[in-house]
């Protein structure tokens, strides 16, 4: 896993007083003021923003969708129109990353986001070929003065998801369904296991990577095997593949309304995905990741001539960059109290959550 530089993050949207750092890392470079092409002052009408999705698609109910919501919110805030003021291009395969980024460049967007770790190589190449462009990449780090890299401490939010899962399990077996086996998903897995083991050392955890972020059918099959083995709470970090986890859980809950069947969503609040009927929902909670907030924040900074090129911004619990969604009463008050206690300890630095599972 690459060494990460933890930057100083002072934003007006995410806990403005929070300071991010890591021992032994270099100080971040101050943001540079350049001309219009690289982040200087422009009018609201002229500063345009666009993004390229990964293969999960813009409507994945998760990561890409959250980013697109951020782009749309920025556009609406500044009175921009979809198409020339803000837009997205969807990637159907890895081969689309380069062509999509180049297509947005040809359309003269001022700031272009690449969504996801899988876009790292394409972003590195495109940014090098276009030094006057402004770029941002989510969940990866590209070392270039015209790229801002955005990372999240997924392990911290996932720790809380693990606490919730272990506390709510009646069978003593919980599951983790990951997408592609990459560092960002490893952080979800590591935090989930650590949180669950912290509150119940005897908990049994099944974990499986599906190898894809866009295969709902594979997610459904994986969840079926886990629930059949006695798992009663599954946390997914698999993008659109996770939609299949919800499908399986809803089918089982519909057949047996008394069954203790739960799903913990990821990235966005996936409560609606768990709706079985007007009274029943299988979504226990969701681990929220502030992709939309980061997109809005960076877009506004770039528009105002404060583009943080060359920096790596990291959002964790202390910055409200990750958290659990409202459970709508699914998590009882006594369990919620335990979750809040661990949230405070992690935010204060009293607990350091590992980024990888010890093998």
Backbone torsions as a table, in degrees:
resi	resn	phi	psi	omega
1	UNK	NA	139.2	-174.9
2	UNK	-67.4	148.6	172.9
3	UNK	-70.4	134.0	-175.2
4	UNK	-111.6	140.8	177.6
5	UNK	-97.3	119.4	-177.1
6	UNK	-92.1	113.8	-174.2
7	UNK	-87.0	170.2	175.7
8	UNK	-85.4	119.0	-176.1
9	UNK	-114.3	108.1	175.7
10	UNK	-122.9	99.9	-176.5
11	UNK	-120.7	155.8	179.1
12	UNK	-79.4	-15.0	-177.4
13	UNK	-99.9	-38.8	-175.9
14	UNK	-108.7	94.4	172.7
15	UNK	41.0	77.8	-169.0
16	UNK	-58.5	-20.8	-176.6
17	UNK	-91.8	0.1	-174.5
18	UNK	-78.3	141.9	176.4
19	UNK	-118.4	127.9	179.3
20	UNK	-105.3	141.5	176.8
21	UNK	-163.8	168.9	173.8
22	UNK	-145.9	142.8	-176.8
23	UNK	-61.8	137.6	172.7
24	UNK	77.5	12.5	178.2
25	UNK	-102.2	163.7	-178.0
26	UNK	-82.0	154.8	175.4
27	UNK	-66.3	144.6	178.5
28	UNK	-74.4	151.1	176.6
29	UNK	-74.4	142.1	175.6
30	UNK	-65.9	150.1	178.8
31	UNK	-63.4	144.0	-176.5
32	UNK	-101.4	145.8	175.0
33	UNK	-100.3	117.8	-176.6
34	UNK	-120.7	-167.9	176.2
35	UNK	-81.1	-175.0	-175.5
36	UNK	-54.8	-40.0	-175.6
37	UNK	-65.4	-25.6	-176.2
38	UNK	-125.2	26.1	166.3
39	UNK	117.1	11.4	179.3
40	UNK	-77.1	-170.2	-176.2
41	UNK	-70.4	133.3	175.6
42	UNK	-140.9	165.9	174.9
43	UNK	-76.5	158.6	179.8
44	UNK	-59.6	-36.3	-176.6
45	UNK	-66.8	-30.9	-172.4
46	UNK	-92.5	-17.4	-176.4
47	UNK	-87.4	105.2	-173.5
48	UNK	-105.1	151.8	-176.1
49	UNK	-134.7	138.8	177.8
50	UNK	-145.3	166.4	-178.3
51	UNK	-142.8	155.7	173.6
52	UNK	-115.2	125.3	179.2
53	UNK	-78.6	163.1	166.5
54	UNK	-87.6	-168.6	-171.5
55	UNK	-70.6	-10.7	179.2
56	UNK	-67.2	-23.3	177.6
57	UNK	90.6	156.2	-174.6
58	UNK	-70.6	-20.3	-179.4
59	UNK	-109.9	38.8	-177.1
60	UNK	-77.7	2.9	-178.0
61	UNK	61.9	19.1	-172.7
62	UNK	-146.5	-122.0	-168.8
63	UNK	-63.0	-55.6	179.7
64	UNK	-63.8	-40.7	-179.2
65	UNK	-63.5	-39.3	177.7
66	UNK	-62.2	-42.7	177.9
67	UNK	-62.8	-44.4	-179.9
68	UNK	-63.9	-37.1	176.2
69	UNK	-61.5	-36.4	176.9
70	UNK	-66.5	-43.4	178.6
71	UNK	-62.8	-43.7	179.3
72	UNK	-63.2	-41.7	179.9
73	UNK	-62.9	-41.2	176.5
74	UNK	-61.2	-45.9	-179.4
75	UNK	-60.8	-44.6	-179.9
76	UNK	-66.0	-38.7	179.8
77	UNK	-59.5	-34.7	-175.7
78	UNK	-107.5	14.4	174.8
79	UNK	66.5	31.9	-178.7
80	UNK	-91.6	157.9	179.8
81	UNK	-106.4	142.0	176.8
82	UNK	-63.2	134.6	179.3
83	UNK	117.1	-57.9	177.7
84	UNK	-111.0	-26.6	178.6
85	UNK	-90.1	-38.1	176.0
86	UNK	-154.2	149.9	-177.3
87	UNK	-168.7	176.9	173.9
88	UNK	-143.6	157.4	169.6
89	UNK	-124.9	136.5	-176.5
90	UNK	-97.2	135.8	178.5
91	UNK	-98.6	125.4	177.9
92	UNK	-91.4	-20.3	176.7
93	UNK	-153.4	170.4	179.2
94	UNK	-58.1	-30.1	-177.7
95	UNK	-65.5	-17.1	-178.1
96	UNK	-82.7	-14.9	-173.0
97	UNK	-59.4	-52.4	-178.9
98	UNK	-60.9	-47.8	-176.0
99	UNK	-66.1	-37.3	179.4
100	UNK	-68.5	-42.8	178.0
101	UNK	-62.5	-43.3	178.9
102	UNK	-64.8	-36.9	179.7
103	UNK	-63.2	-40.8	178.3
104	UNK	-69.0	-34.6	175.4
105	UNK	-62.3	-43.1	-179.8
106	UNK	-64.8	-24.1	178.3
107	UNK	-88.8	5.0	172.3
108	UNK	64.3	36.1	172.6
109	UNK	-70.6	138.4	-176.4
110	UNK	-73.0	-34.4	-179.2
111	UNK	-135.3	130.2	-178.0
112	UNK	-124.6	126.0	178.5
113	UNK	-98.9	138.6	169.0
114	UNK	-109.0	123.3	-172.1
115	UNK	-100.4	106.6	173.1
116	UNK	116.7	149.4	-179.6
117	UNK	-56.7	-34.2	-175.6
118	UNK	-65.9	-14.9	-177.6
119	UNK	-93.9	6.2	-173.9
120	UNK	-57.7	-50.5	-176.9
121	UNK	-64.1	-42.4	179.8
122	UNK	-63.9	-42.3	179.8
123	UNK	-64.9	-40.5	179.4
124	UNK	-61.5	-42.9	-178.6
125	UNK	-69.3	-46.0	-177.4
126	UNK	-65.6	-41.1	-178.8
127	UNK	-66.9	-34.1	178.5
128	UNK	-69.9	-38.3	-179.4
129	UNK	-74.2	-19.1	-176.5
130	UNK	-130.4	71.6	-174.2
131	UNK	-63.5	-19.4	179.3
132	UNK	-88.0	-5.3	179.1
133	UNK	-83.2	163.3	174.7
134	UNK	-115.5	130.0	-177.0
135	UNK	-135.1	156.2	173.7
136	UNK	-140.4	141.3	177.4
137	UNK	-127.3	135.9	-179.5
138	UNK	-99.8	130.9	175.5
139	UNK	73.9	19.7	174.6
140	UNK	-152.3	170.4	-178.4
141	UNK	-127.2	121.4	176.7
142	UNK	-117.3	121.2	-176.9
143	UNK	-83.0	91.4	178.6
144	UNK	-157.5	144.3	-177.5
145	UNK	-67.8	-19.3	-179.9
146	UNK	-103.9	17.9	177.7
147	UNK	-129.4	130.8	169.4
148	UNK	-102.8	130.0	-179.2
149	UNK	-102.2	136.9	-177.0
150	UNK	-121.4	120.7	178.2
151	UNK	-122.1	158.1	177.8
152	UNK	-127.9	151.3	174.1
153	UNK	-89.0	70.9	-178.4
154	UNK	-56.2	-32.4	-177.8
155	UNK	-61.1	-29.5	-179.2
156	UNK	-72.3	-45.6	176.7
157	UNK	-67.1	-38.0	-179.8
158	UNK	-66.3	-30.6	175.5
159	UNK	-57.4	-45.7	179.5
160	UNK	-65.2	-36.6	176.4
161	UNK	-63.1	-38.0	177.8
162	UNK	-65.9	-39.3	176.5
163	UNK	-61.2	-47.6	-179.8
164	UNK	-60.7	-45.2	-177.9
165	UNK	-63.0	-46.7	-178.6
166	UNK	-64.8	-38.1	-179.3
167	UNK	-72.3	-29.9	-176.2
168	UNK	-94.0	-11.1	179.9
169	UNK	-72.4	135.0	175.1
170	UNK	-100.0	-23.0	-177.5
171	UNK	-88.2	-18.2	-175.5
172	UNK	80.9	12.6	178.0
173	UNK	-130.4	127.0	177.6
174	UNK	-128.8	166.9	-175.7
175	UNK	-135.6	154.6	173.6
176	UNK	-124.8	126.0	176.4
177	UNK	-114.7	113.5	179.0
178	UNK	-102.7	161.6	175.3
179	UNK	-84.9	-110.6	178.1
180	UNK	-83.4	143.0	-177.9
181	UNK	-78.1	84.0	-179.4
182	UNK	-131.7	164.5	-174.8
183	UNK	-52.3	-42.3	-177.5
184	UNK	-63.3	-39.6	179.2
185	UNK	-75.1	-31.2	174.7
186	UNK	-60.2	-34.9	179.2
187	UNK	-66.7	-40.4	175.0
188	UNK	-58.4	-49.0	-176.9
189	UNK	-61.6	-47.1	-176.8
190	UNK	-63.1	-43.8	179.8
191	UNK	-65.5	-41.1	-179.7
192	UNK	-61.6	-47.4	-179.9
193	UNK	-63.9	-43.6	-178.6
194	UNK	-62.3	-44.1	-179.8
195	UNK	-64.5	-44.2	-179.1
196	UNK	-64.4	-44.6	-179.3
197	UNK	-68.1	-28.2	180.0
198	UNK	-65.1	-40.8	-177.8
199	UNK	-93.7	-16.2	177.3
200	UNK	-151.0	90.0	-178.0
201	UNK	-58.7	-20.6	-177.4
202	UNK	-93.5	0.2	-178.0
203	UNK	-62.9	141.0	176.7
204	UNK	-98.6	128.5	-176.7
205	UNK	-122.3	119.3	172.7
206	UNK	-94.6	133.3	178.3
207	UNK	-133.5	141.1	-178.7
208	UNK	-150.5	136.6	173.3
209	UNK	-98.7	131.4	-177.8
210	UNK	-86.1	-17.9	-180.0
211	UNK	82.5	8.4	-177.9
212	UNK	-155.2	154.2	175.0
213	UNK	-108.2	2.8	-173.5
214	UNK	-135.1	29.9	-176.9
215	UNK	-125.0	79.9	-179.0
216	UNK	-59.4	-33.1	-179.9
217	UNK	-64.8	-37.4	177.6
218	UNK	-69.5	-38.3	177.1
219	UNK	-62.1	-39.2	179.9
220	UNK	-66.1	-44.4	179.1
221	UNK	-63.4	-42.2	-179.9
222	UNK	-63.1	-44.9	179.4
223	UNK	-64.9	-37.3	179.5
224	UNK	-59.9	-44.5	178.9
225	UNK	-63.0	-39.6	-179.6
226	UNK	-68.5	-48.3	-179.8
227	UNK	-62.5	-37.3	179.6
228	UNK	-66.0	-26.4	-180.0
229	UNK	-84.9	-2.1	177.9
230	UNK	111.4	-5.7	175.3
231	UNK	-63.9	135.4	178.6
232	UNK	-120.3	-6.4	174.3
233	UNK	-135.6	124.9	178.0
234	UNK	-119.5	130.4	171.9
235	UNK	-103.7	122.1	179.0
236	UNK	-109.1	142.6	171.3
237	UNK	-133.9	68.9	-168.6
238	UNK	-138.4	18.2	178.7
239	UNK	58.2	-136.4	-178.3
240	UNK	-66.8	-21.0	174.4
241	UNK	-60.7	-32.9	179.4
242	UNK	-65.8	-18.3	176.7
243	UNK	-61.2	-30.3	177.3
244	UNK	-69.8	-30.4	175.5
245	UNK	-63.2	-44.0	178.0
246	UNK	-63.2	-41.8	-179.4
247	UNK	-58.6	-45.5	-179.9
248	UNK	-64.8	-43.2	-179.5
249	UNK	-63.3	-41.2	-178.9
250	UNK	-67.0	-39.9	178.7
251	UNK	-62.0	-43.1	-179.3
252	UNK	-67.9	-39.2	-180.0
253	UNK	-68.1	-34.1	178.8
254	UNK	-67.4	-38.1	178.8
255	UNK	-71.6	-35.4	-178.3
256	UNK	-135.9	86.9	-176.7
257	UNK	-57.4	-21.7	-178.6
258	UNK	-88.2	-6.9	-177.5
259	UNK	-67.8	142.3	177.0
260	UNK	-87.3	83.6	-176.4
261	UNK	-120.5	121.4	-177.5
262	UNK	-136.6	153.7	170.8
263	UNK	-127.9	139.4	170.7
264	UNK	-106.2	119.3	-177.7
265	UNK	-78.1	-179.2	-174.4
266	UNK	-143.4	149.9	174.2
267	UNK	70.5	-57.7	177.5
268	UNK	-117.6	167.3	177.6
269	UNK	-72.1	109.8	-175.4
270	UNK	-101.3	31.3	179.2
271	UNK	-58.0	-45.3	-177.9
272	UNK	-63.3	-27.6	179.5
273	UNK	-67.9	-22.4	-176.6
274	UNK	-95.1	6.7	-175.8
275	UNK	-71.4	118.9	176.9
276	UNK	-92.2	-47.6	174.1
277	UNK	-154.5	-169.0	-175.6
278	UNK	-64.1	-19.8	-176.7
279	UNK	-114.9	-11.2	-172.3
280	UNK	-123.3	134.6	178.6
281	UNK	-144.6	134.9	-177.2
282	UNK	-95.7	1.4	178.0
283	UNK	-81.2	113.0	178.7
284	UNK	-72.4	-49.4	175.0
285	UNK	-167.8	-176.7	174.7
286	UNK	-137.4	144.6	174.6
287	UNK	-88.5	105.2	-176.1
288	UNK	-79.5	140.9	178.4
289	UNK	-128.1	120.8	-170.2
290	UNK	-75.7	51.9	178.9
291	UNK	-62.8	-44.3	-179.4
292	UNK	-61.1	-41.7	-179.2
293	UNK	-66.5	-40.4	178.6
294	UNK	-64.2	-40.4	179.7
295	UNK	-62.4	-45.4	178.6
296	UNK	-62.4	-46.3	-177.5
297	UNK	-60.1	-49.5	-177.8
298	UNK	-67.7	-37.9	178.7
299	UNK	-62.0	-44.5	179.5
300	UNK	-67.7	-38.3	177.3
301	UNK	-62.7	-43.3	-179.8
302	UNK	-64.6	-42.7	179.1
303	UNK	-60.6	-35.3	-177.4
304	UNK	-88.0	11.4	177.5
305	UNK	81.2	17.2	-178.1
306	UNK	-119.8	40.3	179.7
307	UNK	-62.6	122.0	-175.3
308	UNK	-84.6	49.8	-179.9
309	UNK	-60.4	141.1	-179.2
310	UNK	84.5	-5.0	-178.9
311	UNK	-100.5	157.5	170.7
312	UNK	-116.3	116.7	-180.0
313	UNK	-98.9	133.0	-176.6
314	UNK	-124.2	127.5	-177.4
315	UNK	-115.4	123.4	178.7
316	UNK	-128.2	-160.7	-179.9
317	UNK	-61.9	-39.4	-177.8
318	UNK	-62.0	-29.8	-179.1
319	UNK	-98.5	7.2	-177.0
320	UNK	62.6	26.3	179.7
321	UNK	-82.2	-23.0	173.9
322	UNK	-136.2	148.5	178.8
323	UNK	-173.2	175.2	175.2
324	UNK	-97.7	144.6	178.2
325	UNK	-76.7	162.2	173.4
326	UNK	-57.5	128.1	-177.8
327	UNK	-84.7	-2.4	-177.4
328	UNK	53.9	38.2	176.2
329	UNK	89.4	-4.9	-179.4
330	UNK	-66.8	-34.1	177.5
331	UNK	-96.5	118.5	-178.2
332	UNK	-65.9	162.8	-173.4
333	UNK	-59.9	-39.1	-177.9
334	UNK	-66.5	-36.2	177.7
335	UNK	-72.5	-40.3	179.0
336	UNK	-60.6	-35.3	178.6
337	UNK	-63.4	-41.8	178.3
338	UNK	-63.9	-43.6	179.2
339	UNK	-59.0	-44.3	-179.4
340	UNK	-64.3	-35.9	179.0
341	UNK	-64.1	-42.8	179.3
342	UNK	-71.8	-35.8	176.9
343	UNK	-58.1	-44.6	-179.4
344	UNK	-66.0	-40.6	-179.3
345	UNK	-65.4	-40.7	179.8
346	UNK	-67.8	-44.7	-179.2
347	UNK	-60.8	-34.2	-179.7
348	UNK	-82.5	-6.7	-179.8
349	UNK	85.9	9.8	-179.8
350	UNK	-75.3	-24.7	176.5
351	UNK	-124.3	127.7	175.3
352	UNK	-107.0	117.9	-174.3
353	UNK	-89.5	130.3	-179.0
354	UNK	-66.9	152.4	179.9
355	UNK	-94.5	-15.5	-179.5
356	UNK	-134.6	151.4	176.0
357	UNK	-78.0	130.7	177.3
358	UNK	-71.1	126.3	-179.0
359	UNK	-90.3	NA	NA
